[in-house]
Amino acid sequence: MELIDILFSRRSIRRYKNKDVPKNILDQILEAGRQAPSAANRQPLHFIVLTDYEIKRELSKGLFNRFIKDSPITIIGCANTRDILTGKWSIVDTSIALQNMVIAAWILGVGSCWIGDFKEEKVKQLLKIPKGWTVVALITFGYPAEQPKPKKKKSIEKLVSFNKF
């Protein structure tokens, strides 16, 4: 399969098989995040790999994130927003790294889902995230136990213009 086909086939996965992601696969996913570009190559990011069921259960008490507890792995992407040189770009840099991880995972047969439904202070407290760091997103990872159909997307004409908005 060509990379472009892989990108077009990726879906958000919310149901996972009860199967661990092997360390060598996780290492490749994390390496894909580490290799992402960042402003001035400052790499103002940190990933927390969460496998502890009790913590995942605690984080899955929202309306749109209840499946966190059922994921083999949840990765929390944090951005160092206090970096003097590139702090204002750290959220973008962390998002780029996380998306690299999502794509790498899909290539390796591992599904994922971006989670925006979280209370940042609760996440920071539970995971002992220091001041100066922002929680950008939580992403669940695991082997898909579902095959969602493609969602309807807006036409390219509604999303793209040239030279002016």
SULJO-V730424 format. One record per residue. RES is the residue in three letters. SS is DSSP state (a for helix, b for strand, c for the rest). OMEGA is omega as a letter, one per 30 degrees, with the letter a starting at -180 (none if undefined). D_LAST is the distance of its C-alpha to the last C-alpha in whole Angstrom. Layout:
# SULJO-V730424
((RES & SS & OMEGA & D_LAST) (RES & SS & OMEGA & D_LAST))
This chain:
# SULJO-V730424
((MET & c & l & 35) (GLU & c & a & 32) (LEU & a & a & 30) (ILE & a & l & 27) (ASP & a & l & 29) (ILE & a & l & 30) (LEU & a & a & 26) (PHE & a & a & 26) (SER & a & a & 29) (ARG & c & l & 29) (ARG & c & l & 29) (SER & b & a & 29) (ILE & c & a & 33) (ARG & c & l & 35) (ARG & c & a & 39) (TYR & b & l & 40) (LYS & c & l & 44) (ASN & c & a & 46) (LYS & c & l & 46) (ASP & c & l & 46) (VAL & c & a & 43) (PRO & c & a & 46) (LYS & a & a & 45) (ASN & a & l & 45) (ILE & a & l & 42) (LEU & a & l & 40) (ASP & a & l & 41) (GLN & a & l & 39) (ILE & a & l & 36) (LEU & a & l & 36) (GLU & a & l & 37) (ALA & a & l & 33) (GLY & a & a & 32) (ARG & a & a & 34) (GLN & c & a & 33) (ALA & c & l & 29) (PRO & c & l & 27) (SER & c & a & 27) (ALA & a & l & 26) (ALA & a & a & 29) (ASN & a & a & 31) (ARG & c & l & 32) (GLN & c & a & 32) (PRO & c & a & 31) (LEU & b & l & 32) (HIS & b & l & 35) (PHE & b & l & 36) (ILE & b & l & 38) (VAL & b & a & 40) (LEU & b & l & 41) (THR & c & a & 44) (ASP & c & a & 46) (TYR & a & a & 46) (GLU & a & l & 47) (ILE & a & l & 44) (LYS & a & l & 42) (ARG & a & l & 44) (GLU & a & a & 43) (LEU & a & a & 39) (SER & c & a & 39) (LYS & c & l & 40) (GLY & c & a & 36) (LEU & c & a & 35) (PHE & c & a & 33) (ASN & c & a & 34) (ARG & a & a & 38) (PHE & a & l & 38) (ILE & a & a & 38) (LYS & a & a & 42) (ASP & a & l & 42) (SER & c & l & 40) (PRO & c & a & 42) (ILE & b & l & 40) (THR & b & l & 37) (ILE & b & l & 35) (ILE & b & l & 34) (GLY & b & a & 32) (CYS & b & a & 32) (ALA & b & l & 30) (ASN & b & a & 32) (THR & c & l & 30) (ARG & c & l & 33) (ASP & c & a & 32) (ILE & c & a & 32) (LEU & c & a & 30) (THR & c & a & 28) (GLY & a & a & 28) (LYS & a & l & 25) (TRP & a & a & 24) (SER & a & l & 26) (ILE & a & l & 25) (VAL & a & l & 22) (ASP & a & a & 25) (THR & a & l & 27) (SER & a & l & 24) (ILE & a & a & 24) (ALA & a & l & 28) (LEU & a & l & 28) (GLN & a & l & 26) (ASN & a & a & 28) (MET & a & l & 31) (VAL & a & a & 30) (ILE & a & l & 29) (ALA & a & l & 33) (ALA & a & a & 34) (TRP & a & l & 33) (ILE & a & a & 34) (LEU & c & l & 38) (GLY & c & a & 38) (VAL & c & l & 37) (GLY & b & a & 35) (SER & b & l & 33) (CYS & b & l & 30) (TRP & b & l & 28) (ILE & b & l & 30) (GLY & c & a & 28) (ASP & c & l & 30) (PHE & c & l & 33) (LYS & c & a & 34) (GLU & a & a & 34) (GLU & a & l & 37) (LYS & a & l & 39) (VAL & a & a & 38) (LYS & a & a & 38) (GLN & a & a & 42) (LEU & a & a & 43) (LEU & a & l & 42) (LYS & c & l & 43) (ILE & c & a & 39) (PRO & c & l & 40) (LYS & c & a & 38) (GLY & c & l & 35) (TRP & b & l & 34) (THR & b & l & 31) (VAL & b & a & 31) (VAL & b & a & 28) (ALA & b & l & 29) (LEU & b & l & 32) (ILE & b & l & 32) (THR & b & l & 35) (PHE & b & l & 36) (GLY & b & l & 39) (TYR & c & a & 40) (PRO & b & l & 39) (ALA & c & l & 41) (GLU & c & l & 38) (GLN & c & a & 36) (PRO & c & l & 33) (LYS & c & l & 31) (PRO & c & l & 28) (LYS & c & l & 25) (LYS & c & l & 23) (LYS & c & l & 20) (LYS & c & l & 16) (SER & c & l & 16) (ILE & a & a & 14) (GLU & a & l & 12) (LYS & a & a & 11) (LEU & a & a & 10) (VAL & c & l & 8) (SER & c & a & 6) (PHE & c & l & 7) (ASN & c & l & 7) (LYS & c & l & 4) (PHE & c & none & 0))
